[in-house]
């Protein structure tokens, strides 16, 4: 398994850590400055060098995993400025009638801007959807993390996992025009940054609870082997656009998801808890869905 890195806030200060700890276990936090980890990735040297940049000579504090004063952060999220959350659509093989042909000219999948990095929610934080939501769909996805150097060259940092919640019901009313609206639901992400190549295979289970009881369960798979397109082709095409190569920009790139609860006839309701157990990688992402109050007319 890859080295795992995370960042958090504790008693008003920013820290980083290595690995994951079960609830109740001790967790060592290393004091870091904003941007220190991004600089470590840009300096190169691989996971060992990044881990050394975090731990060597750092002030430490030991906490208990699950301490309510520890607030986890999206990977490499800047305090000043922001990051960009975007995603590919229709990427999985199950959504194509033919098999991928490596000799065929690359045709990029659909893509959209989901929002700013500061919009990303952490595990156990509620996910807001519009009051006008038609039908929600959870989407367990691999999220690739990139940071651009001072010349604007994107540097791959690692990967994590996300739930790209969206209003598929609204999308289906007008697939050619209303998809961006349907994506205006909050996205959750795990804070655990895996310092390795994008995963080939990711497996796990989705559980949706209503009133404290499981209302729907289903298995999922994602990762590079589940995709119709090559990850390298998709990412190279995305970063061929100059606006994606702004110096210092952090990008969270969602690789898309397969079918899930909506396609099985289930409908997510206000107050349901969606839990994505990424069993292959030992992480869990769980959030309660909240339908937001409709904004008053200006």
Long-range contacts (C-beta under 8 A, 24 or more apart in sequence): 1-194, 1-281, 1-282, 2-47, 2-158, 2-194, 2-195, 2-196, 3-47, 3-48, 3-50, 3-51, 3-194, 3-195, 3-196, 4-192, 4-193, 4-194, 4-195, 5-37, 5-50, 5-51, 5-54, 5-75, 5-158, 5-192, 5-193, 5-195, 6-72, 6-73, 6-75, 6-191, 6-192, 6-193, 7-32, 7-37, 7-72, 7-73, 7-75, 7-76, 7-77, 7-191, 8-70, 8-71, 8-72, 8-73, 8-191, 9-70, 9-71, 9-73, 10-61, 10-63, 10-67, 10-69, 10-70, 10-71, 11-69, 14-73, 14-79, 15-61, 16-54, 18-51, 18-54, 18-55, 20-192, 20-282, 20-283, 21-65, 22-65, 23-65, 23-66, 24-64, 24-65, 24-66, 25-64, 25-65, 26-62, 26-63, 26-64, 26-65, 27-62, 27-63, 27-64, 27-65, 27-67, 27-70, 28-60, 28-61, 28-62, 29-60, 29-61, 29-62, 29-63, 29-70, 30-54, 30-55, 30-58, 30-59, 30-60, 31-58, 31-59, 31-60, 31-61, 32-58, 34-78, 34-79, 34-80, 35-78, 37-76, 38-76, 38-78, 38-147, 38-157, 38-248, 38-250, 41-76, 41-147, 41-155, 41-157, 42-147, 42-149, 42-155, 46-195, 47-195, 47-196, 50-195, 71-122, 72-122, 72-123, 72-191, 73-122, 73-191, 74-117, 74-120, 74-122, 74-189, 74-191, 74-252, 75-145, 75-157, 75-158, 75-160, 75-189, 75-191, 75-192, 75-193, 75-252, 76-145, 76-147, 76-157, 76-193, 76-250, 77-117, 77-118, 77-120, 77-250, 78-117, 78-248, 78-250, 81-248, 82-116, 82-117, 82-118, 83-116, 83-117, 83-118, 83-249, 83-250, 83-251, 83-252, 84-113, 84-116, 84-117, 84-244, 84-249, 84-250, 84-251, 84-252, 85-113, 85-114, 85-115, 85-116, 85-117, 85-119, 85-120, 85-187, 85-252, 85-254, 86-111, 86-112, 86-113, 86-114, 86-238, 86-251, 86-252, 86-253, 86-254, 87-111, 87-112, 87-114, 87-141, 87-164, 87-183, 87-253, 87-254, 87-255, 87-256, 88-229, 88-234, 88-253, 88-254, 88-255, 88-256, 89-179, 89-256, 90-256, 91-227, 91-228, 91-229, 91-234, 91-255, 91-256, 92-222, 92-226, 92-227, 92-228, 92-256, 92-257, 92-258, 93-226, 93-227, 93-228, 94-226, 94-258, 94-259, 95-228, 95-258, 96-228, 100-228, 100-229, 100-230, 106-229, 106-230, 106-233, 106-237, 108-229, 108-233, 108-234, 108-237, 108-238, 109-228, 109-229, 109-234, 109-256, 110-179, 111-238, 112-179, 112-180, 112-183, 113-180, 114-164, 114-183, 114-187, 114-254, 115-184, 115-187, 117-250, 117-252, 119-186, 119-187, 120-162, 120-186, 120-187, 120-188, 120-189, 120-252, 121-186, 121-187, 121-188, 121-189, 121-287, 122-188, 122-189, 122-190, 122-191, 123-188, 123-190, 123-191, 123-284, 123-285, 123-286, 123-287, 124-286, 124-287, 125-188, 125-287, 126-186, 126-287, 126-288, 126-289, 126-290, 127-163, 127-165, 127-185, 127-186, 127-187, 127-188, 127-274, 127-287, 127-288, 127-289, 127-290, 128-185, 128-186, 128-290, 128-291, 128-292, 129-165, 129-167, 129-185, 129-186, 129-289, 129-290, 129-291, 129-292, 130-167, 130-184, 130-185, 130-291, 130-292, 130-294, 131-291, 131-292, 131-293, 131-294, 132-170, 132-294, 133-167, 133-169, 133-170, 133-185, 133-291, 134-167, 134-169, 134-170, 134-173, 135-167, 135-168, 135-169, 135-170, 135-262, 135-267, 135-268, 136-165, 136-166, 136-167, 136-168, 136-169, 136-185, 136-262, 136-267, 136-268, 136-289, 137-165, 137-166, 137-167, 137-168, 137-260, 137-261, 137-262, 137-268, 138-163, 138-165, 138-206, 138-208, 138-260, 138-261, 138-268, 138-274, 138-276, 139-163, 139-164, 139-165, 139-166, 139-256, 139-257, 139-260, 140-204, 140-206, 140-220, 140-222, 140-257, 140-260, 140-276, 140-278, 140-285, 141-222, 141-254, 141-255, 141-256, 141-257, 142-198, 142-199, 142-202, 142-222, 142-223, 142-254, 142-255, 143-189, 143-252, 143-253, 143-254, 143-255, 144-198, 144-231, 144-235, 144-251, 144-252, 144-253, 144-255, 145-193, 145-250, 145-251, 145-252, 145-253, 146-235, 146-239, 146-250, 146-251, 146-253, 147-248, 147-249, 147-250, 147-251, 148-245, 148-246, 148-247, 148-248, 148-249, 148-250, 148-251, 149-247, 150-247, 150-248, 151-247, 152-242, 152-245, 152-246, 152-247, 153-245, 154-239, 154-244, 154-245, 154-251, 157-193, 157-195, 158-193, 158-194, 158-195, 158-196, 159-193, 159-194, 159-196, 159-198, 159-199, 160-189, 160-190, 160-191, 160-192, 160-193, 160-194, 161-189, 161-190, 161-192, 161-202, 161-276, 161-278, 161-281, 161-283, 161-285, 162-187, 162-188, 162-189, 162-190, 162-252, 162-254, 162-285, 163-187, 163-188, 163-189, 163-274, 163-276, 163-285, 163-287, 164-254, 164-257, 165-274, 165-289, 168-262, 169-262, 187-254, 188-285, 188-287, 189-252, 189-285, 190-278, 190-283, 190-285, 192-283, 194-281, 198-223, 198-224, 198-231, 198-255, 199-223, 199-224, 199-280, 199-281, 200-224, 200-225, 201-225, 201-226, 201-280, 202-226, 202-278, 202-280, 202-281, 203-278, 203-279, 203-280, 204-276, 204-277, 204-278, 204-279, 204-280, 205-277, 205-279, 206-260, 206-261, 206-274, 206-275, 206-276, 206-277, 207-274, 207-275, 207-277, 208-261, 208-266, 208-268, 208-272, 208-273, 208-274, 208-275, 209-272, 209-273, 209-275, 210-269, 210-271, 210-272, 210-273, 215-266, 215-272, 216-261, 216-264, 216-266, 218-260, 218-261, 218-264, 220-257, 220-258, 220-260, 220-276, 221-258, 222-255, 222-256, 222-257, 222-258, 224-255, 226-258, 227-255, 227-256, 231-255
